Amino acid sequence: MRLAELSERSGVSTATIKYYLREGLLAPGRQVNTTTSEYDQEHLRRLRLIRAMIQVGRIPVATVREVLTHVDDDSLPRTVRLGAAVWALPQVPEPDADDEFVQGSRVAMEELLGTLGWTHAQSLASLSPAFRSLVVAAAALRRLGYDWSAERLVPYARLMHQVAELDLDFMEAHVSEAEKAEVAVLGVVLVEPMLRALHHLAQEEESARRYGLE
């Protein structure tokens, strides 16, 4: 398809597509002549992914470029490729290592990983943005007087492992390694908000069942 058709089918203006091409987010089309290029279904799919990350995920263009670089890096083993793509997404800043609440929460969350037997997560804890987010949230709760201990979090973590199994089952239904990496990224950008929404709806439903509406 030509640029005009790609624009029409994707809902993205030609000017924006050209900007994505210049920024390296979208691969160049097949050169037909000096002024014309052709694009295919892969360009359309990638364009929709870019728009989801920028419009729905509110991710900066520079970050999208970095994420897509990892998505397209077929030199990496699958686990490393998926992890690199997801880690490139915006993350919480590093907490103050001298903060007593952070220190206590880090110990508790390391204990949690040990209890769960999540050895890979343990080995990457010092680098993992996800582990950092866990520590930051746990520390904030401790400051407020709510100690979410490792023991309390174990059943939540086991439920999330079931969710992860479903995630990877869905990912493995896709053929190419690039598609698998894209699904992992979309799991953070789009699926996690859906899971949060379902969590809130479940809380509302359970509250109504337990306490009624009056």
MDTraj code that builds the backbone (N, CA, C; nanometers):
import mdtraj as md
import numpy as np

residues = "MET ARG LEU ALA GLU LEU SER GLU ARG SER GLY VAL SER THR ALA THR ILE LYS TYR TYR LEU ARG GLU GLY LEU LEU ALA PRO GLY ARG GLN VAL ASN THR THR THR SER GLU TYR ASP GLN GLU HIS LEU ARG ARG LEU ARG LEU ILE ARG ALA MET ILE GLN VAL GLY ARG ILE PRO VAL ALA THR VAL ARG GLU VAL LEU THR HIS VAL ASP ASP ASP SER LEU PRO ARG THR VAL ARG LEU GLY ALA ALA VAL TRP ALA LEU PRO GLN VAL PRO GLU PRO ASP ALA ASP ASP GLU PHE VAL GLN GLY SER ARG VAL ALA MET GLU GLU LEU LEU GLY THR LEU GLY TRP THR HIS ALA GLN SER LEU ALA SER LEU SER PRO ALA PHE ARG SER LEU VAL VAL ALA ALA ALA ALA LEU ARG ARG LEU GLY TYR ASP TRP SER ALA GLU ARG LEU VAL PRO TYR ALA ARG LEU MET HIS GLN VAL ALA GLU LEU ASP LEU ASP PHE MET GLU ALA HIS VAL SER GLU ALA GLU LYS ALA GLU VAL ALA VAL LEU GLY VAL VAL LEU VAL GLU PRO MET LEU ARG ALA LEU HIS HIS LEU ALA GLN GLU GLU GLU SER ALA ARG ARG TYR GLY LEU GLU".split()
xyz = np.array([
    [0.0852, -0.1194, 0.0000],
    [0.0000, 0.0000, 0.0000],
    [0.0888, 0.1245, 0.0000],
    [0.0372, 0.2326, -0.0555],
    [0.1099, 0.3593, -0.0554],
    [0.0860, 0.4325, 0.0770],
    [0.1574, 0.5405, 0.0971],
    [0.1499, 0.6141, 0.2235],
    [0.0084, 0.6606, 0.2539],
    [-0.0627, 0.7084, 0.1518],
    [-0.1990, 0.7584, 0.1732],
    [-0.2904, 0.6475, 0.2242],
    [-0.2752, 0.5266, 0.1696],
    [-0.3588, 0.4154, 0.2138],
    [-0.3199, 0.3709, 0.3546],
    [-0.1904, 0.3694, 0.3820],
    [-0.1447, 0.3359, 0.5172],
    [-0.2041, 0.4333, 0.6184],
    [-0.2080, 0.5601, 0.5827],
    [-0.2660, 0.6628, 0.6691],
    [-0.4144, 0.6385, 0.6903],
    [-0.4839, 0.6072, 0.5813],
    [-0.6288, 0.5864, 0.5900],
    [-0.6622, 0.4644, 0.6739],
    [-0.5884, 0.3566, 0.6543],
    [-0.6191, 0.2320, 0.7246],
    [-0.5786, 0.2366, 0.8716],
    [-0.4776, 0.3143, 0.9023],
    [-0.4308, 0.3221, 1.0409],
    [-0.4961, 0.4341, 1.1199],
    [-0.5520, 0.5344, 1.0486],
    [-0.6066, 0.6504, 1.1173],
    [-0.5012, 0.7485, 1.1634],
    [-0.3788, 0.7320, 1.1132],
    [-0.2676, 0.8196, 1.1496],
    [-0.2361, 0.9082, 1.0296],
    [-0.2212, 1.0371, 1.0533],
    [-0.1957, 1.1296, 0.9425],
    [-0.0639, 1.0972, 0.8729],
    [-0.0545, 1.1352, 0.7455],
    [0.0697, 1.1116, 0.6713],
    [0.1855, 1.1886, 0.7334],
    [0.1587, 1.3074, 0.7845],
    [0.2650, 1.3866, 0.8477],
    [0.3207, 1.3138, 0.9703],
    [0.2313, 1.2527, 1.0491],
    [0.2757, 1.1796, 1.1682],
    [0.3525, 1.0546, 1.1291],
    [0.3059, 0.9843, 1.0262],
    [0.3779, 0.8650, 0.9784],
    [0.5189, 0.9033, 0.9337],
    [0.5296, 1.0131, 0.8602],
    [0.6611, 1.0591, 0.8160],
    [0.7502, 1.0926, 0.9361],
    [0.6911, 1.1494, 1.0403],
    [0.7670, 1.1797, 1.1616],
    [0.8176, 1.0505, 1.2262],
    [0.7318, 0.9483, 1.2341],
    [0.7737, 0.8196, 1.2908],
    [0.8854, 0.7564, 1.2073],
    [0.8764, 0.7732, 1.0762],
    [0.9820, 0.7219, 0.9882],
    [1.1138, 0.7927, 1.0154],
    [1.1089, 0.9254, 1.0284],
    [1.2315, 1.0023, 1.0553],
    [1.2919, 0.9664, 1.1902],
    [1.2054, 0.9394, 1.2884],
    [1.2519, 0.9098, 1.4235],
    [1.2956, 0.7645, 1.4401],
    [1.2779, 0.6841, 1.3352],
    [1.3208, 0.5452, 1.3412],
    [1.2251, 0.4534, 1.4137],
    [1.1033, 0.4986, 1.4404],
    [1.0044, 0.4128, 1.5056],
    [0.9432, 0.3152, 1.4064],
    [0.9340, 0.3564, 1.2822],
    [0.8721, 0.2770, 1.1764],
    [0.9775, 0.2518, 1.0690],
    [0.9886, 0.1255, 1.0258],
    [1.0876, 0.0909, 0.9231],
    [1.0502, 0.1541, 0.7897],
    [1.1486, 0.1912, 0.7070],
    [1.1175, 0.2480, 0.5751],
    [1.0397, 0.1493, 0.4893],
    [0.9577, 0.2033, 0.3998],
    [0.8863, 0.1187, 0.3063],
    [0.9775, 0.0744, 0.1923],
    [0.9246, -0.0104, 0.1046],
    [1.0011, -0.0540, -0.0126],
    [1.0009, 0.0565, -0.1165],
    [1.1193, 0.0984, -0.1547],
    [1.1331, 0.2101, -0.2486],
    [1.0839, 0.1693, -0.3875],
    [0.9815, 0.2398, -0.4380],
    [0.9284, 0.2150, -0.5723],
    [1.0003, 0.3021, -0.6730],
    [1.0148, 0.4303, -0.6392],
    [1.0936, 0.5236, -0.7196],
    [1.1473, 0.6313, -0.6265],
    [1.1998, 0.7356, -0.6797],
    [1.2651, 0.8370, -0.5959],
    [1.1689, 0.9087, -0.5017],
    [1.0413, 0.9065, -0.5326],
    [0.9447, 0.9811, -0.4503],
    [0.8390, 0.8932, -0.3842],
    [0.8378, 0.7643, -0.4145],
    [0.7292, 0.6783, -0.3675],
    [0.7826, 0.5521, -0.3011],
    [0.7181, 0.5151, -0.1901],
    [0.7497, 0.3888, -0.1217],
    [0.6206, 0.3109, -0.1002],
    [0.6342, 0.1801, -0.0846],
    [0.5196, 0.0948, -0.0562],
    [0.5347, 0.0350, 0.0831],
    [0.4207, 0.0163, 0.1491],
    [0.4182, -0.0362, 0.2853],
    [0.3305, -0.1604, 0.2896],
    [0.3515, -0.2451, 0.3904],
    [0.2755, -0.3703, 0.3973],
    [0.2053, -0.3832, 0.5320],
    [0.1531, -0.5036, 0.5587],
    [0.0778, -0.5277, 0.6812],
    [0.1645, -0.5128, 0.8064],
    [0.2935, -0.5437, 0.7941],
    [0.3834, -0.5277, 0.9084],
    [0.3946, -0.3803, 0.9487],
    [0.3981, -0.2922, 0.8488],
    [0.4013, -0.1480, 0.8788],
    [0.2718, -0.1055, 0.9490],
    [0.1599, -0.1594, 0.9026],
    [0.0307, -0.1245, 0.9617],
    [0.0239, -0.1728, 1.1061],
    [0.0691, -0.2966, 1.1297],
    [0.0664, -0.3518, 1.2654],
    [0.1581, -0.2728, 1.3571],
    [0.2791, -0.2417, 1.3089],
    [0.3731, -0.1667, 1.3913],
    [0.3207, -0.0259, 1.4202],
    [0.2567, 0.0342, 1.3222],
    [0.2026, 0.1688, 1.3409],
    [0.0955, 0.1689, 1.4489],
    [0.0127, 0.0662, 1.4499],
    [-0.0912, 0.0565, 1.5540],
    [-0.0292, 0.0357, 1.6914],
    [0.0801, -0.0410, 1.6975],
    [0.1504, -0.0596, 1.8243],
    [0.2081, 0.0726, 1.8741],
    [0.2696, 0.1474, 1.7842],
    [0.3275, 0.2772, 1.8210],
    [0.2202, 0.3701, 1.8756],
    [0.1075, 0.3753, 1.8083],
    [-0.0009, 0.4644, 1.8514],
    [-0.0562, 0.4229, 1.9872],
    [-0.0664, 0.2918, 2.0112],
    [-0.1151, 0.2442, 2.1413],
    [-0.0199, 0.2868, 2.2521],
    [0.1096, 0.2736, 2.2269],
    [0.2078, 0.3101, 2.3288],
    [0.2070, 0.4596, 2.3571],
    [0.1949, 0.5402, 2.2511],
    [0.2012, 0.6857, 2.2679],
    [0.0687, 0.7429, 2.3168],
    [-0.0422, 0.7010, 2.2568],
    [-0.1718, 0.7614, 2.2890],
    [-0.2323, 0.7046, 2.4163],
    [-0.2284, 0.5716, 2.4307],
    [-0.2906, 0.5089, 2.5477],
    [-0.1916, 0.5014, 2.6636],
    [-0.0697, 0.4576, 2.6323],
    [0.0301, 0.4434, 2.7376],
    [0.0987, 0.5719, 2.7776],
    [0.0809, 0.6799, 2.6977],
    [0.1439, 0.8096, 2.7250],
    [0.2954, 0.7973, 2.7365],
    [0.3544, 0.7151, 2.6502],
    [0.4975, 0.6903, 2.6545],
    [0.5682, 0.7850, 2.5588],
    [0.6746, 0.8522, 2.6015],
    [0.7466, 0.9446, 2.5132],
    [0.8045, 0.8737, 2.3908],
    [0.8179, 0.9489, 2.2829],
    [0.8676, 0.8937, 2.1574],
    [1.0049, 0.8299, 2.1754],
    [1.0944, 0.8962, 2.2472],
    [1.2291, 0.8421, 2.2674],
    [1.2246, 0.7071, 2.3379],
    [1.1328, 0.6920, 2.4339],
    [1.1195, 0.5653, 2.5054],
    [1.0605, 0.4588, 2.4142],
    [0.9628, 0.4970, 2.3328],
    [0.9048, 0.4032, 2.2367],
    [1.0141, 0.3498, 2.1437],
    [1.1022, 0.4392, 2.0981],
    [1.2115, 0.3969, 2.0102],
    [1.2994, 0.2929, 2.0801],
    [1.3327, 0.3183, 2.2060],
    [1.4177, 0.2249, 2.2799],
    [1.3490, 0.0899, 2.2979],
    [1.2209, 0.0934, 2.3329],
    [1.1450, -0.0305, 2.3506],
    [1.1438, -0.1111, 2.2212],
    [1.1157, -0.0447, 2.1096],
    [1.1069, -0.1134, 1.9814],
    [1.2422, -0.1673, 1.9363],
    [1.3498, -0.1013, 1.9754],
    [1.4829, -0.1524, 1.9454],
    [1.5025, -0.2903, 2.0062],
    [1.4568, -0.3080, 2.1304],
    [1.4665, -0.4385, 2.1964],
    [1.3691, -0.5385, 2.1348],
    [1.2484, -0.4916, 2.1018],
    [1.1498, -0.5790, 2.0389],
    [1.2068, -0.6405, 1.9110],
    [1.2811, -0.5618, 1.8350],
    [1.3325, -0.6054, 1.7050],
    [1.4686, -0.6741, 1.7121],
    [1.5285, -0.6834, 1.8305],
    [1.6625, -0.7382, 1.8430],
    [1.6581, -0.8910, 1.8496],
    [1.6674, -0.9560, 1.7332],
    [1.6581, -1.1015, 1.7308],
    [1.7885, -1.1707, 1.7690],
    [1.8896, -1.0939, 1.8103],
    [2.0135, -1.1543, 1.8584],
    [2.0018, -1.1972, 2.0046],
    [1.8965, -1.1503, 2.0730],
    [1.8806, -1.1787, 2.2153],
    [1.7973, -1.3051, 2.2374],
    [1.8291, -1.3834, 2.3413],
    [1.7404, -1.4942, 2.3804],
    [1.6039, -1.4388, 2.4189],
    [1.5009, -1.5223, 2.4102],
    [1.3644, -1.4733, 2.4296],
    [1.3443, -1.4051, 2.5642],
    [1.3895, -1.4678, 2.6732],
    [1.3667, -1.4092, 2.8054],
    [1.4347, -1.2733, 2.8173],
    [1.5576, -1.2639, 2.7663],
    [1.6308, -1.1368, 2.7725],
    [1.5626, -1.0329, 2.6850],
    [1.5176, -1.0744, 2.5688],
    [1.4516, -0.9821, 2.4756],
    [1.3235, -0.9255, 2.5360],
    [1.2429, -1.0127, 2.5928],
    [1.1181, -0.9672, 2.6556],
    [1.1479, -0.8752, 2.7730],
    [1.2446, -0.9156, 2.8571],
    [1.2779, -0.8346, 2.9737],
    [1.3316, -0.6982, 2.9361],
    [1.4185, -0.6946, 2.8353],
    [1.4774, -0.5663, 2.7932],
    [1.3709, -0.4722, 2.7404],
    [1.2767, -0.5259, 2.6625],
    [1.1696, -0.4424, 2.6068],
    [1.0818, -0.3849, 2.7173],
    [1.0457, -0.4674, 2.8144],
    [0.9587, -0.4225, 2.9239],
    [1.0336, -0.3281, 3.0178],
    [1.1611, -0.3567, 3.0457],
    [1.2393, -0.2713, 3.1354],
    [1.2628, -0.1335, 3.0758],
    [1.2573, -0.1231, 2.9437],
    [1.2783, 0.0072, 2.8793],
    [1.1588, 0.1007, 2.8964],
    [1.0442, 0.0473, 2.9375],
    [0.9261, 0.1300, 2.9617],
    [0.9487, 0.2188, 3.0844],
    [0.8740, 0.3300, 3.0976],
    [0.8914, 0.4173, 3.2146],
    [0.8759, 0.3413, 3.3461],
    [0.9637, 0.3664, 3.4403],
    [0.9653, 0.2954, 3.5676],
    [0.9740, 0.3951, 3.6820],
    [0.9481, 0.3470, 3.8031],
    [0.9590, 0.4332, 3.9210],
    [1.1072, 0.4638, 3.9460],
    [1.1382, 0.5825, 4.0001],
    [1.2793, 0.6158, 4.0286],
    [1.3349, 0.5313, 4.1421],
    [1.4654, 0.5255, 4.1497],
    [1.5331, 0.4495, 4.2551],
    [1.5025, 0.5136, 4.3900],
    [1.4582, 0.4360, 4.4894],
    [1.4270, 0.4942, 4.6214],
    [1.5536, 0.5251, 4.7002],
    [1.5379, 0.6012, 4.8045],
    [1.6494, 0.6384, 4.8923],
    [1.6951, 0.5152, 4.9707],
    [1.8157, 0.4692, 4.9433],
    [1.8662, 0.3468, 5.0059],
    [1.8851, 0.3625, 5.1564],
    [1.8956, 0.4873, 5.2050],
    [1.9162, 0.5104, 5.3480],
    [1.7851, 0.5213, 5.4257],
    [1.6737, 0.5226, 5.3551],
    [1.5429, 0.5332, 5.4193],
    [1.5116, 0.4027, 5.4938],
    [1.4796, 0.4128, 5.6217],
    [1.4559, 0.2920, 5.7013],
    [1.3354, 0.2122, 5.6516],
    [1.2334, 0.2823, 5.5991],
    [1.1174, 0.2117, 5.5478],
    [1.1518, 0.1363, 5.4191],
    [1.2353, 0.1978, 5.3376],
    [1.2814, 0.1310, 5.2151],
    [1.3655, 0.0092, 5.2508],
    [1.4546, 0.0249, 5.3464],
    [1.5406, -0.0856, 5.3870],
    [1.4578, -0.2036, 5.4395],
    [1.3618, -0.1728, 5.5262],
    [1.2769, -0.2785, 5.5807],
    [1.1929, -0.3458, 5.4738],
    [1.1412, -0.2653, 5.3809],
    [1.0581, -0.3208, 5.2742],
    [1.1401, -0.4065, 5.1784],
    [1.2637, -0.3639, 5.1519],
    [1.3498, -0.4430, 5.0628],
    [1.3749, -0.5817, 5.1226],
    [1.4036, -0.5857, 5.2509],
    [1.4266, -0.7142, 5.3176],
    [1.3008, -0.8006, 5.3099],
    [1.1853, -0.7387, 5.3369],
    [1.0597, -0.8139, 5.3348],
    [1.0278, -0.8667, 5.1953],
    [1.0521, -0.7859, 5.0923],
    [1.0211, -0.8294, 4.9562],
    [1.1200, -0.9361, 4.9083],
    [1.2461, -0.9280, 4.9533],
    [1.3413, -1.0348, 4.9228],
    [1.2983, -1.1654, 4.9899],
    [1.2452, -1.1528, 5.1113],
    [1.1920, -1.2692, 5.1819],
    [1.0741, -1.3285, 5.1048],
    [0.9910, -1.2411, 5.0501],
    [0.8759, -1.2869, 4.9707],
    [0.9215, -1.3714, 4.8519],
    [1.0214, -1.3222, 4.7783],
    [1.0699, -1.3964, 4.6617],
    [1.1268, -1.5318, 4.7030],
    [1.1950, -1.5339, 4.8176],
    [1.2486, -1.6605, 4.8669],
    [1.1380, -1.7584, 4.9030],
    [1.0340, -1.7094, 4.9686],
    [0.9208, -1.7945, 5.0059],
    [0.8527, -1.8528, 4.8826],
    [0.8432, -1.7712, 4.7783],
    [0.7768, -1.8149, 4.6557],
    [0.8647, -1.9077, 4.5723],
    [0.9953, -1.9056, 4.5984],
    [1.0866, -1.9850, 4.5174],
    [1.1121, -1.9241, 4.3816],
    [1.0979, -1.7915, 4.3718],
    [1.1195, -1.7214, 4.2440],
    [1.2683, -1.6869, 4.2324],
    [1.3490, -1.7851, 4.1974],
    [1.4939, -1.7690, 4.1987],
    [1.5426, -1.6704, 4.0920],
    [1.4779, -1.6684, 3.9760],
    [1.5192, -1.5740, 3.8710],
    [1.4951, -1.4309, 3.9175],
    [1.3785, -1.4061, 3.9757],
    [1.3475, -1.2725, 4.0273],
    [1.4458, -1.2340, 4.1383],
    [1.4831, -1.3305, 4.2210],
    [1.5807, -1.3037, 4.3268],
    [1.7147, -1.2609, 4.2683],
    [1.7592, -1.3297, 4.1645],
    [1.8910, -1.3008, 4.1077],
    [1.8969, -1.1634, 4.0420],
    [1.7810, -1.1116, 3.9985],
    [1.7775, -0.9818, 3.9304],
    [1.7208, -0.8697, 4.0175],
    [1.6945, -0.8991, 4.1442],
    [1.6261, -0.8021, 4.2304],
    [1.6965, -0.6671, 4.2360],
    [1.8293, -0.6673, 4.2370],
    [1.9024, -0.5404, 4.2486],
    [1.8903, -0.4547, 4.1229],
    [1.8496, -0.5154, 4.0102],
    [1.8383, -0.4437, 3.8837],
    [1.6946, -0.4248, 3.8373],
    [1.6048, -0.5061, 3.8869],
    [1.4692, -0.5143, 3.8322],
    [1.3825, -0.3928, 3.8649],
    [1.3285, -0.3250, 3.7617],
    [1.2337, -0.2159, 3.7870],
    [1.1080, -0.2645, 3.8582],
    [1.0651, -0.3864, 3.8290],
    [0.9451, -0.4403, 3.8939],
    [0.9688, -0.4596, 4.0432],
    [1.0853, -0.5133, 4.0781],
    [1.1174, -0.5305, 4.2204],
    [1.1281, -0.3950, 4.2877],
    [1.1882, -0.2982, 4.2193],
    [1.1986, -0.1629, 4.2746],
    [1.0595, -0.1052, 4.3014],
    [0.9667, -0.1240, 4.2096],
    [0.8295, -0.0757, 4.2283],
    [0.7649, -0.1414, 4.3495],
    [0.7912, -0.2700, 4.3657],
    [0.7366, -0.3438, 4.4798],
    [0.7884, -0.2864, 4.6106],
    [0.9172, -0.2602, 4.6161],
    [0.9786, -0.2049, 4.7376],
    [0.9252, -0.0644, 4.7668],
    [0.9155, 0.0187, 4.6639],
    [0.8678, 0.1564, 4.6817],
    [0.7253, 0.1577, 4.7365],
    [0.6389, 0.0735, 4.6802],
    [0.4999, 0.0682, 4.7266],
    [0.4916, 0.0149, 4.8689],
    [0.5677, -0.0888, 4.8980],
    [0.5664, -0.1464, 5.0325],
    [0.6188, -0.0462, 5.1347],
    [0.7212, 0.0306, 5.0979],
    [0.7768, 0.1315, 5.1885],
    [0.6747, 0.2417, 5.2167],
    [0.6000, 0.2828, 5.1129],
    [0.4981, 0.3864, 5.1319],
    [0.3897, 0.3379, 5.2273],
    [0.3515, 0.2114, 5.2155],
    [0.2512, 0.1554, 5.3067],
    [0.3046, 0.1513, 5.4497],
    [0.4310, 0.1168, 5.4647],
    [0.4901, 0.1123, 5.5996],
    [0.4912, 0.2505, 5.6644],
    [0.5206, 0.3527, 5.5865],
    [0.5199, 0.4893, 5.6416],
    [0.3819, 0.5262, 5.6942],
    [0.2788, 0.4723, 5.6302],
    [0.1411, 0.5018, 5.6705],
    [0.0916, 0.4098, 5.7812],
    [0.1778, 0.3189, 5.8250],
    [0.1399, 0.2304, 5.9350],
    [0.0768, 0.1006, 5.8927],
    [0.0831, 0.0678, 5.7643],
    [0.0259, -0.0574, 5.7134],
    [0.1388, -0.1458, 5.6637],
    [0.1720, -0.2476, 5.7416],
    [0.2850, -0.3334, 5.7078],
    [0.2372, -0.4526, 5.6263],
    [0.2525, -0.4403, 5.4945],
    [0.2187, -0.5528, 5.4075],
    [0.3402, -0.6446, 5.4034],
    [0.3398, -0.7421, 5.4919],
    [0.4533, -0.8318, 5.5079],
    [0.4616, -0.9312, 5.3925],
    [0.5741, -1.0024, 5.3887],
    [0.5909, -1.1077, 5.2879],
    [0.4805, -1.2116, 5.3014],
    [0.4482, -1.2464, 5.4243],
    [0.3449, -1.3478, 5.4476],
    [0.2102, -1.3040, 5.3917],
    [0.1757, -1.1781, 5.4100],
    [0.0482, -1.1277, 5.3608],
    [0.0435, -1.1269, 5.2075],
    [0.1584, -1.1024, 5.1458],
    [0.1618, -1.0904, 5.0003],
    [0.1692, -1.2233, 4.9270],
    [0.2037, -1.3306, 4.9966],
    [0.2203, -1.4602, 4.9299],
    [0.0978, -1.5023, 4.8488],
    [-0.0246, -1.5004, 4.9042],
    [-0.1393, -1.5428, 4.8224],
    [-0.1642, -1.4525, 4.7025],
    [-0.1371, -1.3224, 4.7157],
    [-0.1496, -1.2311, 4.6022],
    [-0.0487, -1.2695, 4.4929],
    [0.0743, -1.2970, 4.5367],
    [0.1791, -1.3308, 4.4410],
    [0.1461, -1.4609, 4.3685],
    [0.0910, -1.5575, 4.4395],
    [0.0569, -1.6839, 4.3739],
    [-0.0542, -1.6634, 4.2700],
    [-0.1489, -1.5770, 4.2994],
    [-0.2515, -1.5445, 4.2007],
    [-0.1898, -1.4765, 4.0784],
    [-0.0928, -1.3877, 4.1014],
    [-0.0290, -1.3185, 3.9898],
    [0.0550, -1.4139, 3.9058],
    [0.1066, -1.5198, 3.9670],
    [0.1788, -1.6190, 3.8886],
    [0.0834, -1.6907, 3.7929],
    [-0.0384, -1.7139, 3.8370],
    [-0.1391, -1.7721, 3.7475],
    [-0.1692, -1.6774, 3.6318],
    [-0.1758, -1.5484, 3.6618],
    [-0.1964, -1.4486, 3.5561],
    [-0.0796, -1.4525, 3.4577],
    [0.0426, -1.4635, 3.5100],
    [0.1606, -1.4687, 3.4238],
    [0.1563, -1.5905, 3.3319],
    [0.1083, -1.7030, 3.3830],
    [0.0959, -1.8222, 3.2986],
    [-0.0015, -1.7974, 3.1845],
    [-0.1121, -1.7305, 3.2132],
    [-0.2085, -1.6963, 3.1084],
    [-0.1464, -1.6001, 3.0072],
    [-0.0690, -1.5033, 3.0580],
    [-0.0015, -1.4072, 2.9703],
    [0.0894, -1.4789, 2.8704],
    [0.1715, -1.5702, 2.9222],
    [0.2673, -1.6382, 2.8348],
    [0.1994, -1.7384, 2.7418],
    [0.0895, -1.7981, 2.7867],
    [0.0117, -1.8835, 2.6964],
    [-0.0370, -1.8031, 2.5768],
    [-0.0856, -1.6817, 2.6046],
    [-0.1331, -1.5955, 2.4964],
    [-0.0171, -1.5527, 2.4070],
    [0.0944, -1.5189, 2.4682],
    [0.2117, -1.4757, 2.3916],
    [0.2599, -1.5867, 2.2986],
    [0.2626, -1.7102, 2.3480],
    [0.3138, -1.8218, 2.2701],
    [0.2227, -1.8594, 2.1534],
    [0.1009, -1.8069, 2.1535],
    [0.0109, -1.8324, 2.0409],
    [0.0513, -1.7525, 1.9175],
    [0.1436, -1.6580, 1.9348],
    [0.1911, -1.5769, 1.8226],
    [0.3183, -1.6388, 1.7656],
    [0.3366, -1.6227, 1.6363],
    [0.4408, -1.6974, 1.5658],
    [0.5789, -1.6369, 1.5813],
    [0.5957, -1.5110, 1.5440],
    [0.7296, -1.4527, 1.5378],
    [0.7769, -1.4055, 1.6742],
    [0.9108, -1.4009, 1.6904],
    [0.9685, -1.3516, 1.8147],
    [0.9350, -1.2036, 1.8360],
    [0.9305, -1.1268, 1.7273],
    [0.8955, -0.9849, 1.7387],
    [0.7535, -0.9692, 1.7909],
    [0.6608, -1.0513, 1.7428],
    [0.5220, -1.0445, 1.7914],
    [0.5159, -1.0803, 1.9390],
    [0.5918, -1.1806, 1.9788],
    [0.5935, -1.2200, 2.1203],
    [0.6423, -1.1042, 2.2072],
    [0.7477, -1.0353, 2.1628],
    [0.7986, -0.9207, 2.2383],
    [0.6969, -0.8073, 2.2408],
    [0.6274, -0.7867, 2.1291],
    [0.5242, -0.6826, 2.1252],
    [0.4125, -0.7142, 2.2247],
    [0.3724, -0.8416, 2.2319],
    [0.2672, -0.8812, 2.3263],
    [0.3114, -0.8552, 2.4695],
    [0.4394, -0.8808, 2.4996],
    [0.4908, -0.8547, 2.6342],
    [0.4829, -0.7062, 2.6682],
    [0.5180, -0.6209, 2.5721],
    [0.5105, -0.4763, 2.5928],
    [0.3661, -0.4323, 2.6111],
    [0.2773, -0.4826, 2.5263],
    [0.1361, -0.4456, 2.5365],
    [0.0748, -0.4965, 2.6665],
    [0.1324, -0.6045, 2.7212],
    [0.0845, -0.6527, 2.8499],
    [0.1010, -0.5484, 2.9582],
    [0.2108, -0.4711, 2.9499],
    [0.2348, -0.3638, 3.0473],
    [0.1528, -0.2397, 3.0141],
    [0.1509, -0.2031, 2.8859],
    [0.0880, -0.0772, 2.8450],
    [-0.0643, -0.0854, 2.8483],
    [-0.1213, -0.1978, 2.8061],
    [-0.2663, -0.2068, 2.7905],
    [-0.3330, -0.3084, 2.8834],
    [-0.2699, -0.4249, 2.9023],
    [-0.3357, -0.5294, 2.9810],
    [-0.3328, -0.4978, 3.1295],
    [-0.2203, -0.4449, 3.1794],
    [-0.2152, -0.4119, 3.3227],
    [-0.3233, -0.3115, 3.3637],
    [-0.3504, -0.2060, 3.2850],
    [-0.4644, -0.1199, 3.3201],
    [-0.5970, -0.1944, 3.3225],
    [-0.6148, -0.2914, 3.2325],
    [-0.7368, -0.3721, 3.2339],
    [-0.7462, -0.4542, 3.3620],
    [-0.6324, -0.5117, 3.4044],
    [-0.6327, -0.5919, 3.5268],
    [-0.6599, -0.5053, 3.6493],
    [-0.6040, -0.3833, 3.6502],
    [-0.6348, -0.2915, 3.7614],
    [-0.7827, -0.2581, 3.7642],
    [-0.8408, -0.2347, 3.6467],
    [-0.9832, -0.2032, 3.6395],
    [-1.0673, -0.3209, 3.6886],
    [-1.0296, -0.4430, 3.6487],
    [-1.1018, -0.5613, 3.6961],
    [-1.0881, -0.5777, 3.8475],
    [-0.9701, -0.5454, 3.8995],
    [-0.9478, -0.5507, 4.0439],
    [-1.0435, -0.4551, 4.1157],
    [-1.0540, -0.3323, 4.0642],
    [-1.1424, -0.2339, 4.1266],
    [-1.2882, -0.2777, 4.1172],
    [-1.3273, -0.3300, 4.0023],
    [-1.4649, -0.3774, 3.9863],
    [-1.4944, -0.4937, 4.0807],
    [-1.3976, -0.5831, 4.0971],
    [-1.4152, -0.6958, 4.1884],
    [-1.4301, -0.6469, 4.3325],
    [-1.3505, -0.5449, 4.3693],
    [-1.3626, -0.4884, 4.5042],
    [-1.4999, -0.4266, 4.5255],
    [-1.5482, -0.3530, 4.4254],
    [-1.6811, -0.2922, 4.4356],
    [-1.7887, -0.3988, 4.4493],
    [-1.7760, -0.5055, 4.3709],
    [-1.8754, -0.6136, 4.3751],
    [-1.8746, -0.6828, 4.5107],
    [-1.7549, -0.7131, 4.5604],
    [-1.7440, -0.7820, 4.6897],
    [-1.7923, -0.6921, 4.8034],
    [-1.7630, -0.5616, 4.7948],
    [-1.8104, -0.4676, 4.8965],
    [-1.9628, -0.4661, 4.9015],
    [-2.0247, -0.4612, 4.7832],
    [-2.1721, -0.4596, 4.7779],
    [-2.2304, -0.5881, 4.8343],
    [-2.1661, -0.7006, 4.8055],
    [-2.2161, -0.8300, 4.8573],
    [-2.2044, -0.8379, 5.0079],
    [-2.0937, -0.7855, 5.0616],
    [-2.0711, -0.7962, 5.2066],
    [-2.1515, -0.6939, 5.2857],
    [-2.1574, -0.5715, 5.2352],
    [-2.2109, -0.4625, 5.3159],
    [-2.3400, -0.4041, 5.2623],
    [-2.3805, -0.4474, 5.1428],
    [-2.5016, -0.3898, 5.0854],
    [-2.4787, -0.2522, 5.0292],
    [-2.5870, -0.1914, 4.9817],
    [-2.5770, -0.0605, 4.9161],
    [-2.6427, 0.0494, 4.9990],
    [-2.6856, 0.0180, 5.1168],
    [-2.7512, 0.1198, 5.1999],
    [-2.6720, 0.1436, 5.3276],
])
top = md.Topology()
chain = top.add_chain()
for i, resn in enumerate(residues, 1):
    res = top.add_residue(resn, chain, resSeq=i)
    for name in ("N", "CA", "C"):
        top.add_atom(name, md.element.get_by_symbol(name[0]), res)
traj = md.Trajectory(xyz[None], top)
